[in-house]
Amino acid sequence: MGNIVKYRHGSEDSLDIDVVYVFEKMPTFQECQEFCSNKQENRNIMVIENGIVADCFKGRIDELNNGLYGTYDLHEQECELLITRRVERDVVMKVIRAVRCILSHCSRTSYRKVVKKALKSTSWKERVQALQSIDINSIEDYGKSGSKEDIFKVFAFQIGQAWGLLEGMELYTKSEISIQFPLLKQYLYREPDVSPYHLSRYLSIFLEKLSEFKTIEVDDFAEFLDFKKKVDLKKEAYVS
């Protein structure tokens, strides 16, 4: 790779070591998987062009760009930041990915059939309604998806980030989310033996907001009228 350019990013008090590496061009999918399988770091790969992220292996380009730009100074760095500016955030895709992420983590519970059906669906309403039908207060075991503390942290982060973005706030650290949504703090910091009650309430309110989206479902895509965007939910890609 020649001179390695890499950056640590994310929460300043994170237990995970999130590191993104800069490549001149994206490797193959298999090469990316192999490189990012390192157990000591939570790795990602990105390509930077004209001062912004042009491509990345994991996540959305806009979120990685602004997240790294916003949290770069929270960590000791070996390399100067090559990202020079923020980009416009993609609200629709963030919300879609948040819903999919939470559903996926419930796929090894008693709600498996509901989750699988929703994830295969091209209907936004069905996905939201499926998640509304899941009572996280009743789930005792998430299977191989992880411990309750780990799962609750993921849920709280996704809810906080997506809800914040809906209200025009870009939140990239646990502390930022905790300030805006104080009752999520206990989940973000993986406090043991906490009741999922407040997390469940936040999720319910978040889903109420999403259910208010005006959508038209045609063939294999959902059109989000408020945002004037058509989305293939299965591929998480826009339809022209």
Secondary structure, 3 states (H helix, E strand, C coil): CCCCEEEECCCCCCCCCEEEEECCCCCCHHHHHHHCCCCCCEEEEEEEECCEEEEECCCCHHHHHHHHHHHHHHCCCCCCCCCCCCCCCCHHHHHHHHHHHHHHHCCCCCCHHHHHHHHHCCCHHHHHHHHHCCCHHHCCCCHHHCCHHHHHHHHHHHHHHHHHHHCCCCCCCHHHHHHHCHHHHHHHCCCCCCCCHHHHHHHHHHHHHHHCCCEEEECCEEEECCCCEEEECCCCEECC
